[in-house]
Amino acid sequence: IESMEDECLQSAAKPGWHRHFEVLYIVKGKGICLIDLEKFEISDNMILCLRPDQVRQFKANGDILGYRISFTESFFSVGGEEDDLMHQSAIIESIPRSACVVLQDDITDDMKEILKKMIKEFDNDCLFRTEMLQRYLKIFLVYVARQFEDSIEKIIQTTNIEMAQKFKTLVDKNYITIKTVAEYAAMLFVTP
């Protein structure tokens, strides 16, 4: 984890990819981030999540202030029990690929406090340092995953509504000739 200033992003100005996870917390700044050719507008109080092997490029408009957290999946799962590993994997998987979200105001102080604790722990050589960093990272990622909860539910709801509307339209047009659910499902490319 490191405090991120403009020069950290400038080093990422050329397209590149990594073999680790990366979470960027933009506290203040503007610009553009391309992740696998998908364009995201960078703004204040924003989280960007990158997975291993994603190509990314930043174009900052002035100074960018924030934090960068980089970790491998093995660091995230070191020393965990099997049930805990499944839970940890679920946390990572709950964050969409090429994720970008503006944080809700009510949690920014909590997330900044966790980041301060992570930096403090990273900078010392105390006993169980790795375990503490893993716990703080897990807590931080839970906060991040919660930010995507509403958008994931909206995507699922929107998809379900669209499917229902397509089904209704097909029934309205074909109810005389097509009688089975299986035939409608085939037309919608879904299972009955």
N, C-alpha and C positions, 0 to 999 in steps of 0.2 A: 504494500500500500504506500502511496506517496501523495503528497500534496501536489496538485497539478497546476502549473501556470502555463502561460502561452508557449514557452519553449518546449514543454512536453508535447503539446499538440503539434507544434511545428515539426518535431521529429517524426510525427505520424502523417505529415502532409503528403508524402508519397504513398501511393497505394501499397498496402502490405497486409500480411496475415500472420497470425500467431498460433501456437499450439496450446494455448491456454485460454481460460475464460477471462474476460475483462469487463469490469463495471466502471463506467465513468459517471461521476456525479458532478455535473456542471452547476456550480453555485452561482456563478455570474459570468455572462458572456453570450455572444451571438456568433452564428456561423452556420456551416452546413457540414453534415456528416453523411458520407456514402457508405452503406453497408451492403455488400453483395449487389451493388448497383441500385439499391433502394435509397432514395434521398430523404434525409431527416433534417428539419430546421432546428438548429441548436438554440436554446433559450435558457434564461435563468431558471434555476431550481429543477433541472432535468436529469434524468437517469438514462444512460445508454448502456445496453447489455450486449456483449459480443461473445459468441461461442468460438471454440477452437476452429481454425481453418476458414473463418469468414474473412473476406477481403474488405478492408475499410480504409477510408481516406477522410481527412478533416481539412476544412477550409475555414479558418477563423476570421471573423471581422473584428479585429482588435484583440484585446487581452481576454483570455479565458482563465477563470479561476475555479478550482474545484479539486477533486480527488480522483485518483485512478487506483483501482484494486485489481490486481492480476493474480490468478491462482489456477492451479491444475486440478483436474478432477481427483487425482490421487491425494493431493493435499487435503481436499475437502472430505475425503473418506478415510484417511489414515486412522487406524486404531478403532474404527467403528464396529459395532456388532452388526450382524446381518440385517436385523430389523431396522436398525438405525441407518444403515447404508441405503436401504430401500426408501426410507423417509427422506434422507438427504438427496437422493436422486430425484424424488418427487418435487422437492423444492426447486431444483435446477430446471426440471422439465416444465414446471408451472410458469416459468418465465418464457414468453414467446421468443422464437428466433428473430433476430434483428429487432430487439425490443427497444422502445423509446417511449418515455412517459414523463410528464411534468408532475412533480410530487405535490401531494395535497399539503396545504400549509400546516395542518395540525400535526404532521409527523416529522417535519424537517428538523426541528430541534432534537428530537429523539435520534434521528439518523446521524446528525452531526455529532452528537454525544458518543454514539457507538464508534464512529470513525475516529474521534479523538482518542478513545480507549484503545482502539486497534493500533493507532500510530504509536501511542505510549508503550504498548506491549511489544510491538515490533522493534522498537528502539532499545529495549532492555534485554538482558541475558538471564533473566530469572528462571527458576525451575518451572516446568510445565508451560513454558512460553507458547509452544506450538498448540497445545490443547486450548489455551485461552484464545489464541488467534482463530482457531477453528470455531470455537463457540461464538465469538463476536461476529465472524463472517457468516455463520449460520443465521444468527439473529438479524443481521443486516439484510441477508438475502430473503428472509421471511418478510421483512418490511417491503422489499422491492417486489416480491411476488404478489403481495396484497394489493399493490398499486395496479396490477394487471387484472385483478379479479373481476372488476366491473366490465372491462373491455372484452375479456374472454366470454363472460356471460352474455354480453350484447351480441357478440359474433355468433354464438350458439343460437340465441333467440332469433336473430335476423335470418340465419340459415333455416331454422325450423319454420318461420313464417313464410319465407320464400317458397319452401317445399310445399307447404300447405296450399299456398296460392296457386302454384303450378298444378298441383293435384286437382284442385277445384276447377281450374280452367279446363283441364283435360276431361274431367267428368262431364262438365257442362257441354263440351263439344262432342263427346263420344259415348254418352250413356246408353244410347240405343244399340250401338254395335259392340262396345266393349263392356263386359260384365264382371270380370274377375280382378281382384286386387293385384294378382301376379302380373297381369297384362299392363296395368297402370304403372306398377313398380318398374317393369322393364322399360317403359317409355320414359320414366324419370331417372333411370340408371341407379336404382336403389333396390334393396331387398324388400320383399313383401312385409 
